[in-house]
Every structure is written in C-alpha cells, then in structure tokens.
Amino acid sequence: MKPARLAVWLLAGLLLAGCGGKRTRPSHVGGATAQQRPSAGAEAAGGFRDDLSKSQGSRYRDGSDSVPGDVPDVSKLAEPVPRVEPRSLYGNKSPYTVLGRSYRVLPSARGYDERGIASFYGNKFHGYKTSSLETYDMYAFSAASTTLPLPSYARVTNLENGKSVIVRVNDRGPFHENRVIDLSYVAAVKIGIWPKGTGLVEVRGIDPTQRGQELPPLPAVTADAHPGIYLQVGAFADAGNAQRVAAQLRRANLAPVQVLEADVNGQRIRRVRVGPLRDVGRADDVSARIEDMGLPRPQVAVD
C-alpha cells in the first residue's frame, strides 16, 4: 500500500474516535483564554502540531480534560445561525464502529428529537481537529454527536432549568454509552451543564430550510416537574420474558423496576425499566451492574 493511501486509512480510523471515551470531571485548571487560543498545526512558540497519525492515547498534549480558569461571559457570544451546508467529506461514514459498537449517521437533522444525558469537553481538545477536520474551538457553540450528520444544527435544552442553546454539530462522540451529546465548553456554560459536568437535556435537530425551527417551545421547568433518569433494559413482545428480566433485576436490589406496556406499530410491547435514579453517577453505576449480570446494555430514558 502506498504511504499516502496508508495515511488516509489511518486518518479515517482516527477521526471516528475524535471524542471517544469517558470525559473526566472538569477542573479549574488554568488553560487557554479566548485571546490565547492555540490553532491546530501551529509551530510557533507555545503552539503545537496536531499529528493525526498518532493514536488517541498519544495525540493530545494533556492527559485529562480541564476548563479555563476564567469563565467567559457567554451572553456576549453569538449562537450559530442555522444554514444549509454541504456534508463534510470526513466524519460521515455510515455505519461506523468505535469501541466495538456500531453507529449509523442520519440522512439529516430533520425530525431528530432525543432526551438523554449531555456532557462537555474543553482544554484537552481545544485547537485539535474534529471528526469533520475542522478545528475544535471550546469558545464556539458546537457539539459532538454519534448520529447527526456533520455539519448540522440542533437546539439543546437543559431539562432541569429550561435554558437552551443552538449548536453546530461538527464532531463525533460522545462514545460513553449513557451520553446523547457532547457540548463545547461555552455551550455547557450557557445552559448550566458546567460546572456540574453532566445534565439532562433534550436535543432537537434543526432543518435550516424550515423557518422557526431554531426556536422550538421550551419545556416548562418547575420544582414538581424535575425529569427522572431511567434505564431501559429491554423491550419484549413476550410478557413472560419481560417478567423474568424484571424479576432478575429486583433480586439484584438495583432500584425500583417497572414493566410498562405500549403499542408499537400495532404490536404490544413490554418495556422493562429501572428507576428513577437520583443522578447521572448512579445511572452509570447501575448500568455497569446490569451489564455485569449478562443482560443487554440498557438505554437511558429521561422522563
């Protein structure tokens, strides 16, 4: 294989894992400020070169993620204006596999509406290339998604406080099984995901050809309407199978177990769920215990 062709294959594999792995909790470690943002490929004093041929473990200068010491005034930063853009030449392969799990990229953001857990990323990745080969800027309202096309736009709403932000999706991730989107640092600040590190959100795709979608109705947030985190262990057509899984979970004393019935495409389905769980950390712990029991990887549901 020619060296140039080999480099292309190495790059393709690397870009799919641009936001892989579990994010570390943010810390107030001093880092780049808005006036000192490094640019990818910079060789000047204090700069760096983003070597895409390196493995994820050795590509970044920092071993763990962090955030700048000074919190920016996000009210002075403009959100992106959704517009029709051509698909990126990179990062849109479908299906693709990361960490043994396969994902499919949606044809568009139109109709995408999902609730789940959001995380964010900061200093460690700032100035490096995203999966679309753009430079990640933690001071821009952007995000990473496993399934939305690159680039695309979405409105992300924090279900715990009603704050929302429009983001431009230009990266792949997060590849933590219990996360639905990875926000840039300033996007996380704007809707209150920072400094906690994670939060319960609704992600709605925006179709730039349809006016008004960039401002969908915000959820009403009250003290009595705090969203709950649930883990769906399976959906069964056979009632006996659903009850057997539910009984196994109850014997493990994980959390309240529910068997909910619903009609899906004319078929009666029994969904086995664990919860509500008190926080994201508890959801991660219970999810790992369920997998250790030999049951399927549960899916996060936020109601």
C-alpha positions as CSV (number, residue, x, y, z in Angstrom):
1,M,0.0,0.0,0.0
2,K,1.4,3.4,-0.9
3,P,2.3,5.7,2.1
4,A,-0.3,8.3,1.1
5,R,-3.1,5.8,0.9
6,L,-2.0,4.3,4.3
7,A,-2.1,7.8,5.8
8,V,-5.7,8.2,4.6
9,W,-6.8,4.9,6.2
10,L,-5.1,5.8,9.5
11,L,-6.8,9.2,9.4
12,A,-10.2,7.8,8.7
13,G,-10.0,5.4,11.7
14,L,-8.8,8.2,14.0
15,L,-11.5,10.7,13.1
16,L,-14.2,8.3,14.0
17,A,-12.9,8.3,17.6
18,G,-12.5,12.0,17.9
19,C,-14.5,12.3,21.2
20,G,-14.2,8.7,22.3
21,G,-14.0,7.5,25.9
22,K,-15.3,8.8,29.2
23,R,-14.8,12.5,30.0
24,T,-13.1,13.4,33.2
25,R,-14.8,15.8,35.5
26,P,-13.8,19.5,34.8
27,S,-11.3,21.2,37.0
28,H,-10.5,24.9,37.3
29,V,-7.0,24.4,35.9
30,G,-5.7,27.5,34.1
31,G,-5.6,27.0,30.3
32,A,-6.0,28.9,27.1
33,T,-8.1,32.0,27.2
34,A,-10.2,33.5,24.4
35,Q,-7.3,35.7,23.5
36,Q,-4.8,32.8,23.6
37,R,-6.5,30.0,21.7
38,P,-4.0,27.7,20.0
39,S,-4.5,26.9,16.4
40,A,-4.1,23.3,15.0
41,G,-0.8,22.8,13.3
42,A,0.8,25.8,14.9
43,E,4.6,25.5,15.3
44,A,5.2,28.9,16.9
45,A,6.5,29.2,20.4
46,G,3.9,27.7,22.8
47,G,2.0,26.2,19.9
48,F,1.7,22.5,18.8
49,R,1.2,20.3,15.9
50,D,-2.0,18.1,15.7
51,D,-0.5,14.9,14.5
52,L,-3.4,12.9,13.1
53,S,-1.3,9.8,12.6
54,K,-0.9,9.3,16.3
55,S,-3.1,7.1,18.5
56,Q,-5.8,8.7,20.7
57,G,-3.6,7.9,23.7
58,S,-0.7,10.0,22.5
59,R,-2.2,12.6,20.2
60,Y,-3.1,15.2,22.8
61,R,-0.8,17.2,25.0
62,D,-2.9,16.9,28.1
63,G,-3.7,13.6,29.7
64,S,-7.0,14.7,31.1
65,D,-9.6,17.3,30.3
66,S,-9.9,20.7,32.1
67,V,-11.5,24.1,31.6
68,P,-10.1,27.7,31.6
69,G,-9.6,29.5,34.9
70,D,-11.8,32.4,33.8
71,V,-15.5,31.7,32.9
72,P,-16.4,33.6,29.7
73,D,-19.4,35.9,29.5
74,V,-21.5,33.7,27.2
75,S,-24.1,36.5,26.8
76,K,-21.7,38.3,24.6
77,L,-21.1,35.3,22.3
78,A,-23.3,34.8,19.3
79,E,-25.0,31.5,18.7
80,P,-24.6,30.0,15.2
81,V,-27.3,30.8,12.6
82,P,-28.5,27.5,11.0
83,R,-27.9,27.4,7.3
84,V,-27.8,24.8,4.6
85,E,-24.3,23.4,4.3
86,P,-22.8,20.5,2.2
87,R,-21.9,17.4,4.1
88,S,-18.3,17.2,5.3
89,L,-16.0,14.9,3.4
90,Y,-14.9,13.5,6.7
91,G,-16.7,12.0,9.7
92,N,-19.9,10.9,7.8
93,K,-19.1,7.3,7.1
94,S,-22.1,5.1,7.9
95,P,-22.2,2.7,9.5
96,Y,-19.0,3.1,11.6
97,T,-17.7,1.3,14.6
98,V,-16.0,2.7,17.7
99,L,-15.0,0.7,20.8
100,G,-16.8,-2.3,19.4
101,R,-20.2,-0.5,18.9
102,S,-21.7,0.4,15.6
103,Y,-23.4,3.7,14.7
104,R,-25.4,4.9,11.7
105,V,-25.3,8.5,10.6
106,L,-28.8,10.0,10.0
107,P,-29.5,11.5,6.5
108,S,-30.4,14.8,8.1
109,A,-31.2,16.5,11.4
110,R,-34.8,16.9,10.4
111,G,-37.1,15.3,12.9
112,Y,-34.4,14.4,15.4
113,D,-35.6,14.7,18.9
114,E,-34.0,12.8,21.8
115,R,-33.7,13.2,25.5
116,G,-30.7,12.0,27.5
117,I,-27.5,12.9,29.3
118,A,-25.2,15.6,28.0
119,S,-21.5,16.0,28.8
120,F,-18.9,18.5,27.5
121,Y,-15.3,18.8,26.5
122,G,-12.7,21.6,26.9
123,N,-9.0,22.4,27.1
124,K,-7.6,18.9,26.2
125,F,-9.3,19.0,22.7
126,H,-9.1,22.8,22.1
127,G,-7.3,23.5,18.9
128,Y,-7.2,19.9,17.7
129,K,-9.1,18.6,14.7
130,T,-12.7,17.3,15.0
131,S,-14.0,14.4,13.1
132,S,-15.0,16.7,10.2
133,L,-11.4,18.1,10.1
134,E,-12.5,21.4,11.5
135,T,-10.6,22.8,14.4
136,Y,-12.3,22.4,17.8
137,D,-12.9,25.7,19.5
138,M,-14.3,25.4,23.0
139,Y,-15.3,29.1,22.8
140,A,-17.8,28.4,19.9
141,F,-21.2,26.9,20.3
142,S,-20.6,23.5,18.8
143,A,-21.2,19.8,19.8
144,A,-20.4,16.2,19.0
145,S,-23.0,13.6,18.2
146,T,-22.7,9.9,17.3
147,T,-25.6,10.0,14.7
148,L,-26.3,13.6,13.5
149,P,-24.7,14.4,10.1
150,L,-21.6,16.7,10.0
151,P,-22.2,19.6,9.9
152,S,-25.8,20.0,11.2
153,Y,-27.6,22.2,13.8
154,A,-29.5,21.4,16.9
155,R,-31.1,23.2,19.9
156,V,-30.1,21.7,23.2
157,T,-32.3,22.4,26.2
158,N,-31.4,21.7,29.8
159,L,-34.5,20.0,31.2
160,E,-33.6,21.0,34.7
161,N,-33.6,24.7,34.2
162,G,-35.1,25.4,30.8
163,K,-32.0,27.1,29.4
164,S,-31.2,26.3,25.8
165,V,-28.6,27.0,23.1
166,I,-28.2,26.4,19.3
167,V,-25.1,24.4,18.5
168,R,-23.4,23.4,15.2
169,V,-22.6,19.7,15.3
170,N,-19.1,19.2,13.7
171,D,-17.7,16.3,15.7
172,R,-18.3,12.6,16.6
173,G,-18.9,11.5,20.1
174,P,-19.6,11.0,23.0
175,F,-18.9,7.3,22.9
176,H,-19.8,6.8,26.5
177,E,-22.9,4.6,26.3
178,N,-25.0,6.7,28.5
179,R,-24.5,10.1,26.8
180,V,-26.5,11.6,24.0
181,I,-24.4,14.7,23.1
182,D,-21.0,16.3,24.0
183,L,-21.2,20.1,24.2
184,S,-18.4,22.6,23.7
185,Y,-17.3,24.3,26.9
186,V,-19.2,27.6,26.3
187,A,-22.4,25.7,25.3
188,A,-22.2,23.9,28.6
189,V,-21.7,27.1,30.5
190,K,-24.7,28.8,28.7
191,I,-27.2,26.1,29.7
192,G,-25.8,25.2,33.1
193,I,-24.2,21.8,32.3
194,W,-21.0,23.4,33.6
195,P,-19.6,23.2,36.3
196,K,-21.6,20.0,37.2
197,G,-20.2,18.2,34.2
198,T,-23.3,16.5,33.0
199,G,-27.0,17.3,32.7
200,L,-30.4,16.1,31.5
201,V,-31.2,17.6,28.1
202,E,-33.4,17.5,25.1
203,V,-31.7,17.6,21.7
204,R,-33.8,18.8,18.7
205,G,-32.4,18.7,15.2
206,I,-32.9,21.9,13.2
207,D,-33.8,21.8,9.5
208,P,-32.3,25.1,8.1
209,T,-34.8,25.1,5.2
210,Q,-37.7,25.4,7.6
211,R,-38.0,28.8,9.3
212,G,-38.8,28.9,13.0
213,Q,-37.4,25.5,13.9
214,E,-34.4,27.2,15.6
215,L,-36.8,28.4,18.3
216,P,-38.8,25.4,19.4
217,P,-41.0,25.7,22.5
218,L,-39.0,25.5,25.8
219,P,-40.1,22.9,28.4
220,A,-41.8,24.2,31.4
221,V,-39.5,23.6,34.4
222,T,-40.9,23.6,37.9
223,A,-39.8,22.0,41.2
224,D,-42.5,19.4,40.7
225,A,-41.5,18.5,37.1
226,H,-37.9,17.5,37.7
227,P,-37.0,15.0,35.0
228,G,-36.1,11.5,36.1
229,I,-33.4,9.1,34.8
230,Y,-34.4,5.6,33.9
231,L,-32.6,2.7,32.3
232,Q,-34.5,0.6,29.8
233,V,-33.1,-2.9,30.0
234,G,-35.3,-4.3,27.2
235,A,-38.5,-4.2,25.2
236,F,-40.3,-7.6,24.9
237,A,-43.2,-8.8,22.9
238,D,-43.5,-11.8,25.2
239,A,-44.9,-10.9,28.6
240,G,-43.1,-13.9,30.3
241,N,-39.7,-12.7,29.1
242,A,-40.3,-9.2,30.4
243,Q,-41.4,-10.5,33.8
244,R,-38.3,-12.8,34.0
245,V,-35.9,-9.9,33.4
246,A,-37.8,-7.7,35.8
247,A,-37.6,-10.4,38.5
248,Q,-33.8,-10.8,37.9
249,L,-33.4,-7.0,38.4
250,R,-35.5,-7.0,41.5
251,R,-33.4,-9.8,43.1
252,A,-30.3,-7.7,42.5
253,N,-31.9,-4.8,44.5
254,L,-30.7,-2.3,42.0
255,A,-33.7,0.2,42.1
256,P,-37.4,0.3,41.5
257,V,-38.2,-1.9,38.5
258,Q,-41.1,-1.1,36.1
259,V,-42.8,-3.1,33.3
260,L,-44.6,-0.7,31.1
261,E,-46.8,-1.8,28.2
262,A,-47.2,0.2,25.0
263,D,-48.4,-0.4,21.4
264,V,-45.7,0.0,18.8
265,N,-46.6,-0.4,15.2
266,G,-49.7,-2.5,16.2
267,Q,-47.7,-4.8,18.5
268,R,-48.0,-4.9,22.3
269,I,-44.5,-4.3,23.8
270,R,-43.4,-4.6,27.4
271,R,-40.6,-2.2,28.4
272,V,-38.5,-3.2,31.4
273,R,-37.1,-0.1,33.1
274,V,-35.0,0.6,36.3
275,G,-35.5,3.9,38.0
276,P,-35.9,6.7,38.6
277,L,-32.3,7.1,39.6
278,R,-31.1,10.1,41.6
279,D,-28.3,11.3,39.4
280,V,-26.0,10.6,36.4
281,G,-23.4,8.9,38.6
282,R,-25.9,6.5,39.9
283,A,-27.2,5.8,36.4
284,D,-23.7,4.9,35.2
285,D,-23.1,2.6,38.2
286,V,-26.4,0.8,37.8
287,S,-25.9,0.5,34.0
288,A,-22.5,-1.2,34.6
289,R,-24.0,-3.6,37.2
290,I,-26.8,-4.6,34.7
291,E,-24.2,-5.4,32.0
292,D,-22.2,-7.4,34.6
293,M,-25.4,-9.5,35.1
294,G,-25.2,-10.6,31.5
295,L,-28.2,-8.5,30.5
296,P,-28.2,-6.2,27.4
297,R,-26.7,-2.7,27.7
298,P,-29.5,-0.6,29.0
299,Q,-30.6,2.6,27.2
300,V,-31.1,5.9,29.1
301,A,-34.6,7.4,29.1
302,V,-35.3,10.8,30.6
303,D,-38.9,11.5,31.6
